[in-house]
């Protein structure tokens, strides 16, 4: 959780959400 918070602070929530959606799509299709 601490790592996730650090990433959000560095990249921003919008980019984090996009990354989460992309990872989810790859996981579902893969």
PyMOL Python script that loads the backbone (N, CA, C, O; Angstrom):
from pymol import cmd

cmd.read_pdbstr("""\
ATOM      1  N   UNK A   1       0.845  -1.212   0.000  1.00  0.00           N
ATOM      2  CA  UNK A   1       0.000   0.000   0.000  1.00  0.00           C
ATOM      3  C   UNK A   1       0.875   1.255   0.000  1.00  0.00           C
ATOM      4  O   UNK A   1       0.559   2.230  -0.681  1.00  0.00           O
ATOM      5  N   UNK A   2       1.968   1.234   0.757  1.00  0.00           N
ATOM      6  CA  UNK A   2       2.862   2.396   0.780  1.00  0.00           C
ATOM      7  C   UNK A   2       3.439   2.649  -0.601  1.00  0.00           C
ATOM      8  O   UNK A   2       3.549   3.797  -1.032  1.00  0.00           O
ATOM      9  N   UNK A   3       3.809   1.581  -1.294  1.00  0.00           N
ATOM     10  CA  UNK A   3       4.364   1.714  -2.640  1.00  0.00           C
ATOM     11  C   UNK A   3       3.329   2.313  -3.578  1.00  0.00           C
ATOM     12  O   UNK A   3       3.653   3.172  -4.399  1.00  0.00           O
ATOM     13  N   UNK A   4       2.081   1.862  -3.459  1.00  0.00           N
ATOM     14  CA  UNK A   4       1.009   2.398  -4.307  1.00  0.00           C
ATOM     15  C   UNK A   4       0.829   3.888  -4.052  1.00  0.00           C
ATOM     16  O   UNK A   4       0.662   4.660  -4.996  1.00  0.00           O
ATOM     17  N   UNK A   5       0.862   4.301  -2.795  1.00  0.00           N
ATOM     18  CA  UNK A   5       0.716   5.715  -2.454  1.00  0.00           C
ATOM     19  C   UNK A   5       1.854   6.542  -3.035  1.00  0.00           C
ATOM     20  O   UNK A   5       1.639   7.654  -3.517  1.00  0.00           O
ATOM     21  N   UNK A   6       3.062   5.996  -2.988  1.00  0.00           N
ATOM     22  CA  UNK A   6       4.229   6.688  -3.543  1.00  0.00           C
ATOM     23  C   UNK A   6       4.075   6.864  -5.049  1.00  0.00           C
ATOM     24  O   UNK A   6       4.373   7.931  -5.587  1.00  0.00           O
ATOM     25  N   UNK A   7       3.614   5.826  -5.724  1.00  0.00           N
ATOM     26  CA  UNK A   7       3.420   5.885  -7.179  1.00  0.00           C
ATOM     27  C   UNK A   7       2.367   6.923  -7.535  1.00  0.00           C
ATOM     28  O   UNK A   7       2.537   7.685  -8.487  1.00  0.00           O
ATOM     29  N   UNK A   8       1.274   6.953  -6.768  1.00  0.00           N
ATOM     30  CA  UNK A   8       0.203   7.921  -7.031  1.00  0.00           C
ATOM     31  C   UNK A   8       0.732   9.342  -6.880  1.00  0.00           C
ATOM     32  O   UNK A   8       0.401  10.217  -7.680  1.00  0.00           O
ATOM     33  N   UNK A   9       1.552   9.575  -5.860  1.00  0.00           N
ATOM     34  CA  UNK A   9       2.104  10.918  -5.646  1.00  0.00           C
ATOM     35  C   UNK A   9       3.014  11.325  -6.792  1.00  0.00           C
ATOM     36  O   UNK A   9       3.047  12.495  -7.172  1.00  0.00           O
ATOM     37  N   UNK A  10       3.754  10.369  -7.348  1.00  0.00           N
ATOM     38  CA  UNK A  10       4.692  10.688  -8.429  1.00  0.00           C
ATOM     39  C   UNK A  10       3.986  10.877  -9.770  1.00  0.00           C
ATOM     40  O   UNK A  10       4.311  11.804 -10.511  1.00  0.00           O
ATOM     41  N   UNK A  11       3.032  10.014 -10.086  1.00  0.00           N
ATOM     42  CA  UNK A  11       2.444  10.014 -11.424  1.00  0.00           C
ATOM     43  C   UNK A  11       1.060  10.639 -11.488  1.00  0.00           C
ATOM     44  O   UNK A  11       0.627  11.067 -12.558  1.00  0.00           O
ATOM     45  N   UNK A  12       0.360  10.700 -10.362  1.00  0.00           N
ATOM     46  CA  UNK A  12      -0.979  11.268 -10.379  1.00  0.00           C
ATOM     47  C   UNK A  12      -2.035  10.182 -10.489  1.00  0.00           C
ATOM     48  O   UNK A  12      -1.787   9.102 -11.024  1.00  0.00           O
ATOM     49  N   UNK A  13      -3.233  10.495  -9.966  1.00  0.00           N
ATOM     50  CA  UNK A  13      -4.297   9.492  -9.924  1.00  0.00           C
ATOM     51  C   UNK A  13      -4.810   9.151 -11.318  1.00  0.00           C
ATOM     52  O   UNK A  13      -5.149   7.999 -11.592  1.00  0.00           O
ATOM     53  N   UNK A  14      -4.868  10.156 -12.208  1.00  0.00           N
ATOM     54  CA  UNK A  14      -5.420   9.902 -13.545  1.00  0.00           C
ATOM     55  C   UNK A  14      -4.588   8.858 -14.283  1.00  0.00           C
ATOM     56  O   UNK A  14      -5.132   7.917 -14.860  1.00  0.00           O
ATOM     57  N   UNK A  15      -3.255   9.030 -14.261  1.00  0.00           N
ATOM     58  CA  UNK A  15      -2.377   8.081 -14.946  1.00  0.00           C
ATOM     59  C   UNK A  15      -2.430   6.723 -14.265  1.00  0.00           C
ATOM     60  O   UNK A  15      -2.355   5.686 -14.924  1.00  0.00           O
ATOM     61  N   UNK A  16      -2.562   6.734 -12.933  1.00  0.00           N
ATOM     62  CA  UNK A  16      -2.639   5.482 -12.201  1.00  0.00           C
ATOM     63  C   UNK A  16      -3.892   4.718 -12.594  1.00  0.00           C
ATOM     64  O   UNK A  16      -3.858   3.496 -12.739  1.00  0.00           O
ATOM     65  N   UNK A  17      -5.010   5.439 -12.768  1.00  0.00           N
ATOM     66  CA  UNK A  17      -6.256   4.797 -13.182  1.00  0.00           C
ATOM     67  C   UNK A  17      -6.109   4.204 -14.577  1.00  0.00           C
ATOM     68  O   UNK A  17      -6.547   3.081 -14.828  1.00  0.00           O
ATOM     69  N   UNK A  18      -5.485   4.965 -15.493  1.00  0.00           N
ATOM     70  CA  UNK A  18      -5.272   4.464 -16.856  1.00  0.00           C
ATOM     71  C   UNK A  18      -4.422   3.195 -16.824  1.00  0.00           C
ATOM     72  O   UNK A  18      -4.708   2.230 -17.533  1.00  0.00           O
ATOM     73  N   UNK A  19      -3.384   3.204 -16.004  1.00  0.00           N
ATOM     74  CA  UNK A  19      -2.519   2.032 -15.883  1.00  0.00           C
ATOM     75  C   UNK A  19      -3.298   0.836 -15.340  1.00  0.00           C
ATOM     76  O   UNK A  19      -3.122  -0.290 -15.804  1.00  0.00           O
ATOM     77  N   UNK A  20      -4.161   1.089 -14.350  1.00  0.00           N
ATOM     78  CA  UNK A  20      -4.958   0.015 -13.760  1.00  0.00           C
ATOM     79  C   UNK A  20      -5.911  -0.580 -14.794  1.00  0.00           C
ATOM     80  O   UNK A  20      -6.069  -1.798 -14.871  1.00  0.00           O
ATOM     81  N   UNK A  21      -6.547   0.287 -15.588  1.00  0.00           N
ATOM     82  CA  UNK A  21      -7.479  -0.181 -16.622  1.00  0.00           C
ATOM     83  C   UNK A  21      -6.731  -0.992 -17.679  1.00  0.00           C
ATOM     84  O   UNK A  21      -7.193  -2.054 -18.098  1.00  0.00           O
ATOM     85  N   UNK A  22      -5.570  -0.484 -18.107  1.00  0.00           N
ATOM     86  CA  UNK A  22      -4.779  -1.188 -19.120  1.00  0.00           C
ATOM     87  C   UNK A  22      -4.330  -2.554 -18.594  1.00  0.00           C
ATOM     88  O   UNK A  22      -4.399  -3.552 -19.312  1.00  0.00           O
ATOM     89  N   UNK A  23      -3.872  -2.594 -17.349  1.00  0.00           N
ATOM     90  CA  UNK A  23      -3.429  -3.851 -16.754  1.00  0.00           C
ATOM     91  C   UNK A  23      -4.600  -4.826 -16.649  1.00  0.00           C
ATOM     92  O   UNK A  23      -4.441  -6.023 -16.891  1.00  0.00           O
ATOM     93  N   UNK A  24      -5.776  -4.310 -16.286  1.00  0.00           N
ATOM     94  CA  UNK A  24      -6.970  -5.150 -16.185  1.00  0.00           C
ATOM     95  C   UNK A  24      -7.345  -5.740 -17.532  1.00  0.00           C
ATOM     96  O   UNK A  24      -7.665  -6.924 -17.625  1.00  0.00           O
ATOM     97  N   UNK A  25      -7.307  -4.922 -18.579  1.00  0.00           N
ATOM     98  CA  UNK A  25      -7.638  -5.396 -19.929  1.00  0.00           C
ATOM     99  C   UNK A  25      -6.647  -6.465 -20.371  1.00  0.00           C
ATOM    100  O   UNK A  25      -7.042  -7.490 -20.927  1.00  0.00           O
ATOM    101  N   UNK A  26      -5.370  -6.231 -20.126  1.00  0.00           N
ATOM    102  CA  UNK A  26      -4.349  -7.209 -20.505  1.00  0.00           C
ATOM    103  C   UNK A  26      -4.552  -8.510 -19.735  1.00  0.00           C
ATOM    104  O   UNK A  26      -4.391  -9.596 -20.292  1.00  0.00           O
ATOM    105  N   UNK A  27      -4.903  -8.402 -18.464  1.00  0.00           N
ATOM    106  CA  UNK A  27      -5.101  -9.586 -17.625  1.00  0.00           C
ATOM    107  C   UNK A  27      -6.307 -10.383 -18.103  1.00  0.00           C
ATOM    108  O   UNK A  27      -6.266 -11.613 -18.138  1.00  0.00           O
ATOM    109  N   UNK A  28      -7.388  -9.686 -18.474  1.00  0.00           N
ATOM    110  CA  UNK A  28      -8.615 -10.352 -18.927  1.00  0.00           C
ATOM    111  C   UNK A  28      -8.389 -11.021 -20.282  1.00  0.00           C
ATOM    112  O   UNK A  28      -8.772 -12.174 -20.485  1.00  0.00           O
ATOM    113  N   UNK A  29      -7.764 -10.289 -21.210  1.00  0.00           N
ATOM    114  CA  UNK A  29      -7.560 -10.821 -22.565  1.00  0.00           C
ATOM    115  C   UNK A  29      -6.466 -11.887 -22.580  1.00  0.00           C
ATOM    116  O   UNK A  29      -6.478 -12.792 -23.414  1.00  0.00           O
ATOM    117  N   UNK A  30      -5.523 -11.769 -21.647  1.00  0.00           N
ATOM    118  CA  UNK A  30      -4.403 -12.698 -21.614  1.00  0.00           C
ATOM    119  C   UNK A  30      -4.760 -13.979 -20.895  1.00  0.00           C
ATOM    120  O   UNK A  30      -3.923 -14.874 -20.777  1.00  0.00           O
TER     121      UNK A  30
END
""", "prot")
cmd.dss("prot")
cmd.show_as("cartoon", "prot")
cmd.util.cbc("prot")
cmd.orient("prot")
